[in-house]
């Protein structure tokens, strides 16, 4: 093992001579995320120390650095309004860092900690927008590999309040990367793993579809599709056996979510198909322009309380028209019954007049007979 001297990372630390750290935004298994200021372009950015190479041999550390630099370059190929952009990948004191777009926001995971569940109509907007971003990523040959509520951000202040973006492309990969069959370790978060990844196979575009479906399921149902358990190994076992708890709160999204979470990858929709299925099920066909690119909003066009700071909750979004809804199915109308044609004397030809006189006399005679019988 080769130990390298490491500086203490904290506020005011300068990364790569350019990015001044300000405050810690969060962290996890893949490293800490900091709010930083780009001194060259005079803007705020998010800076993430992806993995520490401390304790690794020089060869292992080099492999990790090269992999992260490669994955940073892959992620930087994606430019989409619903994806956090990767601006740069740098080395600082031998450690790899990703420089990303900064969005003042709260994650869907934090929103769920506040309100337990989200309304399906709001989850549908989030799902369609994230699916649109992932469709673009897949078209560029990028798989995300770790879609979960914590990686979906909703701007909670400023001009972009309500805007949805997918973050953490830090472990994304291009479709041409090595290890086509099995990975050495499971990639992703157990609660949102598709069965094939839980069994050890490499994540694919179909895996992203499942994980997005599982994320949307969690937002609506209030629990992941495999339920809760403190032991991640138990969750991975449930995932490997596709033990999905049937949804009961998802309404019109239920068949869409079940399609996205099909145990067999080949039976799942593509990400573009999943986006269109979400839009059609909840808002109706052709509603993409009203949903994609717009802030998340309630039925009447206001910013949801969970998606905004106190000062912004209930404000009208720039797209304040009521959300579109699919047309209601109407019962088929009964076929119109044909009217029976009235008796047409004209159809009797030249004998019509004498015949009419004879009929009249006969009726008169019958009436006279009835009267006489009644009198006698």
Residue pairs with C-beta under 8 A, 6 or more apart in sequence:
1 55
1 56
1 57
2 56
2 57
2 58
2 61
3 54
3 55
4 53
4 54
4 93
4 94
5 93
6 54
6 93
6 95
7 13
7 93
9 21
9 32
9 49
10 21
11 21
11 22
11 23
12 20
12 21
12 22
13 20
13 21
14 20
14 21
15 21
15 36
15 47
15 90
15 92
15 97
16 90
16 91
16 92
16 97
18 38
18 39
18 40
18 90
19 36
19 37
19 38
19 39
19 45
19 47
19 90
19 97
19 99
20 36
20 37
20 39
21 34
21 35
21 36
21 47
22 34
22 35
22 36
22 37
22 44
23 34
23 35
24 32
24 33
24 34
24 35
25 33
25 34
25 35
25 46
26 32
26 33
27 33
28 150
30 48
30 50
30 51
30 168
30 170
30 171
31 48
31 49
31 50
31 51
31 52
31 170
32 48
32 49
33 46
33 47
33 48
34 46
34 47
34 48
34 49
35 44
35 45
35 46
35 47
35 102
36 44
36 45
36 46
36 47
36 99
37 43
37 44
37 45
38 44
38 45
38 99
43 102
44 102
45 87
45 99
45 100
45 101
45 102
46 84
46 99
46 100
46 101
46 102
46 103
47 97
47 98
47 99
47 100
48 97
48 98
48 100
48 170
49 92
49 95
49 96
49 97
50 68
50 96
50 97
50 98
50 170
51 64
51 68
51 95
51 96
52 95
53 60
53 61
53 64
53 65
53 94
53 95
53 96
56 64
61 94
64 96
65 91
65 94
65 95
65 96
68 89
68 96
68 98
68 170
69 89
69 91
69 96
71 169
71 170
71 171
71 172
71 173
72 86
72 88
72 89
72 96
72 98
72 170
73 89
74 141
74 142
74 169
74 172
74 173
74 174
75 86
75 98
75 142
75 169
75 170
75 172
76 85
76 86
76 87
76 88
76 89
77 140
77 141
77 142
78 85
78 86
78 133
78 136
78 137
78 140
78 142
78 169
79 85
80 132
80 133
80 136
80 137
81 133
81 165
81 293
82 129
82 130
82 132
82 133
82 164
82 165
82 166
82 292
83 133
83 136
83 137
83 165
83 166
83 167
83 169
84 100
84 101
84 103
84 153
84 165
84 166
84 167
84 168
84 169
85 100
85 101
86 98
86 99
86 100
86 101
86 169
87 99
87 100
87 101
88 98
88 99
89 96
89 97
89 98
89 99
90 96
90 97
90 99
91 97
98 170
100 167
101 165
103 153
103 155
103 160
103 163
103 165
103 167
104 155
104 156
104 157
104 158
105 153
105 154
105 155
105 156
105 165
106 153
106 154
106 156
106 307
107 149
107 150
107 151
107 152
107 153
107 154
108 118
108 126
108 149
108 150
108 152
108 153
108 154
108 215
108 219
109 148
109 149
109 150
111 118
111 149
111 154
111 306
111 307
112 118
112 149
112 218
112 219
112 222
114 306
115 306
116 222
117 219
117 220
117 221
117 222
117 249
118 126
118 219
118 220
118 304
118 306
119 298
119 304
120 220
120 249
120 250
120 251
120 252
120 253
120 282
121 282
121 298
121 299
121 323
122 296
122 297
122 298
122 304
122 307
123 216
123 219
123 220
123 253
124 253
124 278
124 279
124 281
124 282
124 283
125 164
125 291
125 294
125 296
125 297
125 323
126 152
126 154
126 164
126 216
126 219
126 296
127 212
127 216
127 253
127 274
127 275
127 278
128 275
128 278
128 279
128 288
128 291
128 292
129 164
129 291
129 292
129 293
130 147
130 152
130 164
130 166
130 212
131 212
131 271
131 272
131 274
131 275
131 278
132 275
132 292
133 165
133 166
134 144
134 147
134 166
134 208
134 212
134 271
135 270
135 271
135 272
135 275
137 143
137 144
137 169
137 172
138 205
138 208
138 270
138 271
141 174
141 175
141 176
142 169
142 172
142 173
142 174
142 175
143 172
143 173
143 175
143 203
143 204
143 205
143 207
143 208
144 151
144 166
144 168
144 169
144 171
144 172
144 208
144 211
145 171
145 172
145 173
145 187
145 188
145 203
145 207
145 208
146 168
146 171
146 187
146 188
146 189
146 211
147 166
147 192
147 208
147 211
147 212
147 215
148 189
148 191
148 192
148 211
148 215
149 215
149 218
149 219
151 166
151 167
151 168
152 164
152 165
152 166
152 167
152 215
153 164
153 165
153 166
153 167
154 162
154 163
154 164
154 296
154 307
155 161
155 162
155 163
155 164
155 165
155 295
156 307
156 308
156 309
156 312
157 308
157 309
157 311
157 312
160 295
161 295
161 303
161 307
161 308
161 312
161 315
161 317
162 295
162 296
162 297
162 303
162 304
162 307
162 308
162 317
163 295
164 295
164 296
171 187
173 203
175 205
179 202
180 202
181 201
181 202
182 200
182 201
182 202
183 200
183 201
183 202
186 193
186 197
186 198
186 200
186 236
187 197
187 202
187 203
188 197
188 203
188 207
188 211
190 198
190 226
190 232
190 235
190 236
190 239
191 214
191 218
191 224
191 225
191 226
191 235
192 210
192 211
192 214
192 215
192 218
192 224
193 211
193 235
193 236
193 239
194 203
194 206
194 207
194 210
194 211
194 214
194 239
194 261
194 265
195 210
195 239
195 240
195 241
195 242
195 263
196 204
196 206
196 207
196 265
197 203
197 207
197 239
198 236
198 237
198 239
198 240
199 240
204 265
205 270
205 271
206 265
206 266
206 268
207 265
208 271
209 260
209 268
209 269
209 270
209 271
209 274
210 260
210 261
210 262
210 265
210 268
212 260
212 271
212 274
213 256
213 257
213 259
213 260
213 261
213 274
214 224
214 225
214 261
216 253
216 257
216 260
217 224
217 225
217 247
217 250
217 257
217 261
218 224
218 225
220 247
220 249
220 250
220 253
221 245
221 247
221 248
221 249
221 250
222 249
223 245
224 235
225 244
225 245
225 247
225 261
226 235
226 238
226 239
226 243
226 244
226 245
227 238
227 245
229 235
229 238
242 263
244 261
244 263
247 253
247 254
247 257
247 258
250 257
252 281
252 282
252 326
253 278
253 281
253 282
255 281
256 274
256 277
256 278
256 281
259 268
259 269
259 274
259 277
260 268
260 269
260 274
261 268
262 268
268 274
269 277
275 288
276 288
279 285
279 287
279 288
279 291
280 287
280 326
281 326
282 325
282 326
283 290
283 291
283 323
283 324
283 325
283 326
284 324
284 325
284 326
284 327
285 326
287 324
290 319
290 321
290 323
290 324
291 323
291 324
294 317
294 318
294 319
295 303
295 317
295 318
295 319
296 303
296 304
296 307
297 303
297 304
297 317
297 319
297 320
297 323
298 304
298 323
299 322
299 323
300 322
301 316
301 317
301 319
301 320
301 321
301 322
301 323
302 314
302 315
302 316
302 317
302 320
303 312
303 313
303 314
303 315
303 316
303 317
304 313
305 313
305 314
307 313
308 315
345 352
345 356
346 352
348 355
